[in-house]
Amino acid sequence: MRVLSVNTGRARPLRVGPRSFLSAIGKAPVTGPVAVGPLGLHGDEQADPTVHGGLDKAVYAYPVEHLPFWQGQRREAGVNLFDDPLPPGFMGENLSIQGLLEHEVWIGDELHFPGCALRVTAPREPCYKFNAVMELATAGRLMMAQLCSGFYLAVVRPGAIEAGQPFTLVPGIRGLRVSEAFAAKRFKHLR
C-alpha cells in the first residue's frame, strides 16, 4: 500500500449551470513533505465544513484503482475527448492511494505512514459539485452503484506525509466496512 500523490487545494468559485458556488474540490499534487495537523494538510482548504473537513474528515483518500472506471465513463459520455488519464487530485482527494479499496478497510482502522497516523472515519458522499467536476450528471449515482467512494480520515498522530511513502493498515474494532457504510446511504443518493 502506497501514497502515490499528496494533493491540496484552495476554495474558489465553481460554476454549476448558471450558478457559482465556493468549492475546494480542485486539488493538485504537492511536491515534498506536507504537514498534517488535526484539521488536515497544510495548504488545503474546504469550502463547506458541514460536509468536508473538521476533525473527523480532515483528510480524504481515494484509491487510484477506480480511476480507469471514471476515465471510461467520461470517455463514453464524450467528456474526455483524448482519453487522457485523470490527474492526481481530480476526485477531490488529498491522498491518491494504491493497494487499499473500500471493501478492505473498516471504520476505525488506522493508516500508519512513516510520519503520521490517520484513522478511517467515513465514506465520502458525492454531491452536485462532484457531478459538475466530472462533467457527468450521473457521477454521484455511478459512485453509489460502484461503491467507489474513497474515505475520510481523522488525524491520530500529526506529522508529515509525502508522495511515494508506503503505509500499513492497523485494524481497529471491526464493525463496519467503508463499502458497507457507503452502501447504507444508497437510497438517499439513488432516488
Buried (B, 14 or more C-beta within 10 A) or exposed (E): BBBBBBBBBEBEEBEEEEEEBEBBBBBEBBEEBBBBEEBBBEEBBBBBEEEBBBEEBBBBBBBBEBBEEBBEBBBEBEEBEEEEEBBBBBBBBBBBBEBBBBEBBBBBBBBBBEBBBBBBBBBBBBBBBBBBBBEBEEBBBBBBEEBBBBBBBBBBEBBBBBBEBEBEBEEBEEEEBBBBBBBEBEEEBEE
